[in-house]
Amino acid sequence: MKTSDFQRCKFHLAVVLAVAVVVPSLLPQTAQAQRRGISLIRDAEIEALVRDYARPLMKAAGLREGSVRFQIVNDGGFNAFVSGRGLYMNTGLLLQAEDPNEVIGVIAHELGHIIGGHQVRLRERIDNASRIARWTTLLGIGLGAAGAASGNSQVGSAGFGIAASSGNFAMRDVLRYQRNEETSADRVAVKLLKATKQSGKGMLNTFKRLARNTNVLSGRIDPYLRSHPTPNQRITNLRSIVQSSPYFNRQSSNSLRKRQDMVRAKIAAYIGGSRYARAVLADKNLHPDARLYGRAILAHLYGSPKKAIPLIIKLLKTNAKNAYIHEMMGEIMLRSGKASLAANAFRKALKYDRTKSGFIRIELGHALVESGNRKNLDEAIIQLNKGLARDRTAIAGYQYLAIAYGRKGETSKALLASADYALRTGKRDQAKEYAQRAQLKFKRGSPGWLRAQDIITFK
């Protein structure tokens, strides 16, 4: 499991706790994201589970596979949101959901926003509200100044009243529009669940959880200053529709429940810390293999490989074709300095990974580089290039590729990989310097030369 920085934005399952008077403070969430960083989790197992949850929903929605990018956010809140082509899910959502159907319901809701084009329309609404607020604010300030200059206190008070209230009215209009979008997305979600023969019970359970969390605040928040309908309103609006579905009592498969439990155990161990993870693993409703998995990861992170390896071996006896348990074995071996054994484990993970994750190929390439065996460098370069071709966002792959090329004496390629890594980590000056040095060693017009040129001229 890896983390990286990204931009924070939050659209859904939230309550407006504080508001400003002027609408420009209510910028589109993607603009707010430019000022606040978030941490993303990269994990092949979690990503595969989320994509499997989403696949039938996307097909029912008429969205082609790959048209939505699923990202996991390192945040303990029960939340998900859409930004651009990305659907972002908090680790807190995956950890707290007691049934796969709850996560599936949230994904269906977010796809409802994508289908409805709500982001674009919301942006337009905010832009219009901002323009109205600016003009009415200027008008109010003008009247206020005129009243003050003439000594007419009534005109002055009225003018400044307009300036103060204009943003408030415009903000309420935007929030009312967002509430309508949320209701629309809920309805689309129910249709998608019915079309895929899945229960909407998880959606109701989600809103019940949110109702418990927000009831203590609801008496202090103006309901007109909410970006979402209250959870109780959403339950009332959806209950009869959801319960009338012929699939309402359909339960998630045992295999899907087990996969969710395995992911919950992994997130608890990696993100929650030792004490919290042990509390999660003590839940008797958690699948026994998930509890064993979590214990192995805890031993790996907070104990020693000597304690973790026997637990993983025990787990593999009944899960021999589970790609992600082999991947975990690879991580444990790599951390314990046994890179060659780690490479063998990652090879097995790659063999059984039906998603052909680029991330696992990069882990294999990393282990081959760390093995210190020059004979492994060619295979490492092949795996790293294949992994990056499939997943350009796994930026650590460029760093490992630079090391592999450097050890082979292929300086130009090492510099170019270093330039790619620097560019993707925000070090533009360093990226340009590496690219310029690399370009001198490539034939003009060759693929390497052209890639270096792209980095040099990147703005």
C-alpha positions in Angstrom: 0.0 0.0 0.0 1.4 3.4 -1.0 0.3 7.0 -0.4 0.8 10.1 -2.4 -0.3 13.8 -2.3 -3.2 15.0 -4.4 -5.7 17.8 -4.2 -8.5 17.8 -1.6 -12.1 18.4 -2.6 -15.3 17.2 -0.9 -18.7 17.1 -2.6 -20.9 14.6 -0.8 -22.3 13.3 2.5 -21.3 16.6 4.2 -23.0 19.4 6.0 -22.3 23.1 5.6 -21.2 24.0 9.2 -20.2 27.6 8.4 -20.8 30.0 5.5 -19.5 33.3 4.3 -21.6 36.2 3.2 -20.2 36.6 -0.3 -20.7 33.9 -2.8 -17.1 33.9 -4.3 -16.1 32.0 -1.1 -18.3 29.1 -2.4 -15.9 28.3 -5.2 -16.3 25.1 -7.2 -14.8 22.3 -5.1 -12.2 21.6 -7.7 -10.9 25.2 -7.2 -10.9 24.7 -3.4 -8.8 21.6 -4.1 -6.0 23.7 -5.5 -5.4 25.1 -2.0 -5.7 21.9 0.1 -3.7 18.7 -0.3 -5.1 15.2 0.2 -3.3 11.9 0.5 -4.1 9.1 -1.9 -3.8 5.4 -1.2 -2.4 3.1 -3.9 -3.2 -0.5 -3.4 -4.0 -3.1 -6.1 -6.3 -5.1 -3.9 -8.5 -2.2 -2.8 -8.6 -0.7 -6.3 -9.6 -4.1 -7.8 -12.5 -4.5 -5.3 -13.8 -0.9 -5.9 -13.7 -1.5 -9.7 -15.5 -4.8 -9.3 -18.2 -3.0 -7.3 -18.5 -0.4 -10.0 -18.3 -2.5 -13.1 -22.0 -3.6 -13.4 -23.2 -0.2 -12.3 -21.2 1.5 -15.0 -22.4 -1.0 -17.7 -26.0 -0.3 -16.6 -25.3 3.5 -16.8 -23.9 3.2 -20.3 -20.4 4.3 -19.1 -17.5 2.5 -20.8 -15.0 0.8 -18.6 -12.0 3.1 -17.9 -14.0 6.3 -18.4 -14.1 6.9 -14.6 -10.9 6.8 -12.6 -11.3 5.4 -9.1 -9.1 6.8 -6.3 -8.8 5.9 -2.7 -8.3 8.9 -0.2 -6.6 8.5 3.1 -9.3 10.0 5.2 -11.2 8.4 8.1 -14.5 10.1 7.2 -17.4 8.2 5.7 -17.3 10.0 2.4 -17.0 9.9 -1.4 -17.0 12.5 -4.1 -16.6 13.1 -7.8 -14.0 15.5 -9.3 -13.5 15.6 -13.1 -13.2 12.0 -14.3 -12.3 10.8 -10.8 -14.5 9.1 -8.3 -12.8 9.4 -4.9 -13.6 7.1 -1.9 -12.4 7.6 1.6 -10.7 4.8 3.4 -13.2 5.6 6.2 -16.1 4.6 3.9 -14.5 1.2 3.0 -13.5 0.6 6.7 -16.8 1.5 8.3 -19.2 -0.1 5.7 -20.6 -3.3 7.3 -21.7 -4.8 4.0 -20.5 -4.5 0.4 -23.9 -3.2 -0.6 -23.3 0.0 1.4 -20.2 0.8 -0.7 -22.0 -0.2 -3.9 -24.8 2.2 -3.0 -22.4 5.1 -2.5 -20.7 4.3 -5.9 -24.1 4.2 -7.6 -24.9 7.7 -6.1 -21.7 9.2 -7.3 -22.2 7.7 -10.8 -25.6 9.5 -10.7 -23.7 12.8 -10.4 -21.5 11.8 -13.4 -24.5 10.8 -15.5 -26.3 14.0 -14.7 -23.4 16.2 -15.5 -23.9 17.9 -12.1 -20.3 19.2 -11.7 -20.5 21.2 -14.9 -24.0 22.6 -14.0 -23.0 23.4 -10.5 -20.0 25.3 -11.8 -22.2 27.3 -14.1 -24.6 28.0 -11.2 -21.9 29.2 -9.0 -20.4 31.4 -11.7 -23.9 33.0 -12.3 -24.4 33.4 -8.6 -21.0 35.0 -8.2 -21.8 37.5 -11.0 -25.2 38.4 -9.4 -23.6 38.8 -6.0 -20.8 41.0 -7.3 -23.3 43.4 -9.1 -25.8 43.5 -6.2 -23.0 44.0 -3.7 -21.6 46.9 -5.8 -25.1 48.4 -6.1 -25.6 48.1 -2.3 -22.2 49.6 -1.5 -22.9 52.4 -4.0 -26.3 53.2 -2.4 -24.7 53.0 1.0 -22.0 55.5 0.1 -24.5 57.8 -1.6 -26.7 57.7 1.5 -23.7 58.4 3.8 -22.6 61.3 1.6 -26.1 62.9 1.5 -26.7 62.3 5.1 -29.7 60.1 4.4 -29.3 57.3 6.9 -32.3 55.3 5.5 -30.7 55.1 2.0 -27.4 54.2 3.5 -28.8 51.4 5.7 -30.7 50.0 2.8 -27.7 50.1 0.5 -25.4 48.3 3.0 -28.3 45.8 3.7 -28.4 44.9 0.0 -24.6 44.4 0.0 -24.8 42.1 3.0 -27.8 40.1 1.9 -27.0 39.6 -1.8 -24.3 37.0 -1.3 -26.5 35.2 1.3 -29.4 34.9 -1.2 -27.1 33.8 -4.0 -25.5 31.2 -1.7 -28.9 29.8 -0.7 -29.8 29.4 -4.4 -26.6 27.4 -5.1 -27.1 25.2 -2.0 -30.8 24.6 -3.0 -29.5 23.5 -6.5 -27.0 21.2 -4.8 -29.7 19.6 -2.7 -31.8 19.0 -5.9 -28.7 17.3 -7.5 -28.3 15.1 -4.4 -31.9 14.0 -4.6 -31.5 13.3 -8.4 -28.3 11.3 -7.8 -30.1 9.2 -5.1 -32.9 8.3 -7.6 -30.4 7.4 -10.3 -28.6 5.2 -7.8 -31.8 3.3 -7.0 -32.4 2.7 -10.7 -28.9 1.5 -11.2 -29.1 -0.9 -8.3 -32.4 -2.3 -9.6 -31.0 -2.6 -13.1 -28.1 -4.7 -11.8 -30.4 -6.7 -9.5 -28.9 -5.4 -6.3 -30.5 -4.3 -3.1 -30.8 -0.6 -2.1 -30.8 -1.6 1.6 -27.2 -0.5 1.9 -28.1 3.1 0.8 -30.7 3.3 3.6 -28.2 1.9 6.1 -25.7 4.5 5.0 -28.2 7.4 5.6 -29.2 5.9 9.0 -25.5 6.0 10.0 -25.2 9.6 8.7 -28.4 10.6 10.6 -26.9 9.3 13.8 -23.8 11.4 13.2 -25.5 14.6 12.3 -28.5 14.7 14.6 -26.5 16.3 17.3 -25.7 19.2 15.0 -29.0 19.6 13.1 -30.6 21.9 15.7 -27.8 24.4 15.2 -27.7 24.5 11.4 -30.1 26.4 9.2 -31.6 23.7 6.9 -31.4 26.2 4.0 -27.7 26.4 4.4 -27.1 22.7 3.7 -25.6 21.5 0.5 -27.4 18.1 1.0 -30.8 17.1 2.1 -30.7 15.8 5.7 -30.1 12.0 6.0 -33.6 11.6 7.5 -35.1 13.4 4.5 -33.2 11.1 2.2 -34.5 8.0 4.1 -38.1 9.3 3.8 -37.7 10.0 0.1 -36.2 6.7 -0.7 -37.6 4.1 1.7 -40.7 3.2 -0.3 -38.9 3.1 -3.6 -36.0 1.0 -2.3 -38.3 -1.4 -0.4 -40.5 -2.0 -3.4 -37.6 -3.4 -5.4 -37.8 -7.2 -5.9 -34.1 -7.3 -4.9 -34.5 -5.5 -1.6 -33.7 -8.6 0.5 -30.9 -9.9 -1.8 -27.7 -10.2 0.1 -24.1 -9.8 -1.0 -22.3 -13.0 -1.9 -20.1 -14.6 0.7 -17.0 -14.2 -1.6 -17.7 -10.4 -1.9 -18.2 -10.1 1.9 -14.9 -11.9 2.4 -13.1 -9.6 0.0 -14.5 -6.5 1.7 -13.5 -7.9 5.1 -9.9 -8.5 3.8 -9.8 -4.9 2.6 -11.2 -3.6 5.9 -8.5 -5.6 7.8 -5.8 -4.2 5.6 -7.0 -0.6 5.9 -7.3 -0.9 9.7 -3.8 -2.2 10.0 -2.1 0.3 7.7 -4.1 3.4 8.5 -5.7 2.9 11.9 -2.6 1.9 13.9 -2.0 -1.1 16.1 -4.6 -0.5 18.9 -7.4 0.5 16.5 -6.7 -2.4 14.2 -6.8 -4.9 17.0 -10.2 -3.6 17.9 -11.4 -4.0 14.4 -9.9 -7.5 14.1 -11.7 -8.5 17.4 -15.0 -8.3 15.6 -16.4 -11.8 15.4 -18.4 -10.9 12.3 -15.2 -10.4 10.4 -14.2 -13.3 8.2 -11.6 -15.5 9.9 -9.2 -15.2 7.0 -9.5 -11.4 7.2 -8.6 -11.5 10.9 -5.6 -13.6 10.1 -4.7 -11.3 7.3 -4.9 -8.3 9.6 -2.8 -10.0 12.2 -0.1 -10.7 9.6 0.0 -7.1 8.4 0.2 -5.9 12.0 3.1 -8.2 12.7 4.7 -6.9 9.4 4.3 -3.3 10.4 4.7 -3.3 14.2 6.5 -6.6 14.9 8.9 -8.5 12.6 8.9 -10.5 9.4 9.6 -13.6 11.6 6.2 -13.2 13.1 4.4 -12.1 9.9 5.6 -14.8 7.5 4.2 -17.9 9.2 0.8 -16.1 9.3 0.9 -15.4 5.6 2.0 -19.0 4.8 -0.9 -20.3 6.9 -3.3 -18.0 5.0 -1.9 -19.1 1.6 -2.7 -22.8 2.4 -6.4 -22.0 1.9 -6.0 -19.0 -0.5 -3.3 -20.3 -2.8 -4.5 -18.3 -5.8 -5.1 -15.0 -4.0 -2.9 -12.5 -5.8 -2.9 -10.0 -3.0 -1.8 -12.4 -0.2 1.2 -13.2 -2.5 1.7 -9.5 -2.9 1.7 -9.0 0.8 4.3 -11.8 1.1 6.4 -9.9 -1.4 6.1 -6.7 0.7 7.1 -8.5 3.9 10.1 -10.2 2.2 11.2 -6.9 0.6 11.1 -5.2 3.9 13.1 -7.9 5.5 15.9 -7.6 2.9 15.1 -10.7 1.0 14.5 -9.1 -2.4 14.9 -12.3 -4.5 12.2 -14.1 -2.4 10.1 -10.9 -2.7 10.4 -11.0 -6.5 9.2 -14.7 -6.5 6.2 -13.7 -4.4 5.4 -10.7 -6.7 5.6 -13.0 -9.7 3.0 -15.3 -8.2 0.9 -12.2 -7.4 1.2 -11.1 -11.0 0.2 -14.6 -12.2 -3.0 -14.7 -10.2 -4.0 -11.0 -10.6 -6.7 -11.1 -13.2 -6.7 -7.3 -13.4 -3.1 -7.3 -14.5 -2.4 -4.4 -12.3 0.5 -2.1 -13.4 1.1 -1.5 -9.7 2.1 -5.1 -9.0 4.4 -5.1 -12.0 6.1 -2.1 -10.6 6.5 -3.8 -7.2 8.1 -6.8 -9.0 10.4 -4.5 -10.8 11.4 -2.8 -7.6 12.2 -6.2 -6.0 14.3 -7.2 -9.0 16.3 -3.9 -8.7 16.8 -4.3 -5.0 18.0 -7.9 -5.5 21.4 -6.5 -6.4 21.8 -9.1 -9.2 22.7 -7.5 -12.5 21.1 -10.4 -14.3 17.8 -9.2 -13.0 18.1 -5.6 -14.4 16.7 -6.5 -17.9 13.6 -8.1 -16.4 13.2 -5.3 -14.0 13.3 -2.7 -16.8 10.7 -4.7 -18.8 8.4 -5.1 -15.8 8.7 -1.4 -14.8 8.0 -0.2 -18.3 5.0 -2.4 -18.6 3.7 -1.3 -15.3 4.1 2.3 -16.1 2.5 1.9 -19.5 -0.6 0.5 -17.7 -0.5 3.0 -14.7 1.3 6.3 -15.2 0.2 7.5 -11.8 2.4 4.9 -10.0 5.2 7.5 -10.1 7.6 5.5 -7.9 8.1 3.3 -10.9 10.1 6.1 -12.7 12.4 6.3 -9.7 13.1 2.5 -9.8 13.5 2.7 -13.6 16.1 5.4 -13.3 18.1 3.2 -10.9 17.9 0.2 -13.1 19.0 2.1 -16.2 21.8 3.8 -14.2 23.1 0.4 -13.0 23.2 -0.8 -16.6 25.1 2.3 -17.7 22.3 3.6 -19.9 22.7 7.2 -18.7 20.4 8.9 -21.2 17.5 6.6 -20.2 18.2 7.0 -16.5 18.2 10.8 -16.8 14.9 10.7 -18.8 13.3 8.4 -16.1 14.5 10.8 -13.4 13.1 13.7 -15.3 9.7 12.0 -15.5 9.8 11.3 -11.8 10.8 14.9 -10.9 8.0 16.3 -13.2 5.4 14.1 -11.5 6.5 15.1 -8.0 6.3 18.8 -8.8 10.0 19.5 -9.2 9.7 21.2 -12.6 13.1 22.9 -12.6 14.9 19.7 -11.8 12.8 17.8 -14.4 13.8 20.3 -17.0 17.5 20.0 -16.1 17.4 16.2 -16.3 15.5 16.3 -19.6 18.0 18.7 -21.1 20.9 16.5 -20.1 19.1 13.4 -21.4 18.2 15.0 -24.7 21.9 15.6 -25.6 22.4 11.9 -25.6 19.4 10.9 -27.8 19.2 11.1 -31.5 17.2 14.1 -32.6 13.6 13.1 -33.4 13.9 9.7 -31.6 11.2 8.8 -29.0 13.6 9.6 -26.1 14.5 12.9 -27.6 10.8 13.8 -28.2 9.9 12.8 -24.6 12.7 15.0 -23.2 11.5 17.9 -25.4 7.9 17.5 -24.0 9.3 17.7 -20.4 11.5 20.7 -21.3 8.6 22.7 -22.8 6.0 21.6 -20.3 4.1 24.4 -18.7 
